[in-house]
Amino acid sequence: MVQKAAIAFMGRSADVPPELQGVLRFRAGLEKRELRGDEPVAILRIGDTGSHHALFLDGADIKSIREELEGIEAELDPEARKALQSRSKAEKG
C-alpha cells in the first residue's frame, strides 16, 4: 500500500528540530555527506507509520524525489508536492 508523504520540516539542515536530526544524520551517513548546516533539506513524514525520510534538496528536482519515494512505496501528498515544486522553481530563479 502506497503511503502519503507529508513535509515534517523543510529548510536548512542546521535548523532541523532535535527530534528529526537522527533521520537527517542517518541519511547523511548513507550518502557519505559531511553536514555543514547550510544544506537545503526536507524531512518527510511517511503516512501514519511513524517513519520519516530525509531528502537533500540541493540539485534535487520533483521527478527525482518522486522516483526515490516510489522505492519506499510512498508518494508526496498534494501540499508537499506544491511546496517542493515552489522551492525548486525559486531555486532556479
N, C-alpha and C positions, 0 to 999 in steps of 0.2 A: 504494500500500500504506500503510495507516494504521500509524503508529509509536506505540509506548507512550512516554508522558512520565512520567518519574520525578523526584522532587524532588532536586535537587543542593544546594539551600540554601533555607531559609525562616527569616526573621527580619527584623531592622531593616536598612535599606539601608546604614547605617554599618558593619554587621558582615559585609557580603558579602566573601568571600575575594578576594584580589587577582586570582586567575586568572579570576574571574567578573565583576569590576567593569566590564569593557568592554561586556558584553552589557547590563548594567543602565544604564550611561551612554547607550548607543545607544538603548535603549527610552525613557529619559527624554527624549532629544532628539526622538524621534518624537512624543512626547506633549507636547512643549514644557513639560516639568516642570523645575523647579529642585530638585535633590536637597538635602534638609535633613538627612538622616541618620536621621530617626525614622520614615520611611515603612515600613509593613509590606510586604515583598516576598517573592516566591518565584522561584527560578531553576529551571527545569525542564530536564532532560537529555532530548533527543529521541532515543529509540531508541539504535541503535548508530551514529548518523550523526556524532557528534562535535559536533552543534549544540546550542545552548541557547536557551531562550526565557524572557524576563523578564516577570513579572507584578507589577503594583502591586495589592496586596490591599485597600487602603482602598476600601471600597464595593463590592468585587467579591464576587459570590456564585458558587456552584458552577456554576450554569446559564450564566452569562456566560463563565466560564472554559472550560467545555466547548465553547461556541459559538466562542470565539476559537480554540481548538485545532483545531476542525474545519476552520478556514480554512487551517491549515498541515498538514492531514492527520495529526493526532496526537490521541491520547486519553489521559486520565490512567490510569496503572496503578492497581490497587486500593489500594496503600499511599498513593499521592499523593492519590487521591480522599478516602480516610479522613482523612488529615492536614489537607487543605484544608477538609473538612466540619467537622471538630472545631474548627479555627481560626475558621471562620465562626460556629459556634454559640457559642463562647466570646466572640467579639466582640459578639454580640447580647445576651449576658448571660443 
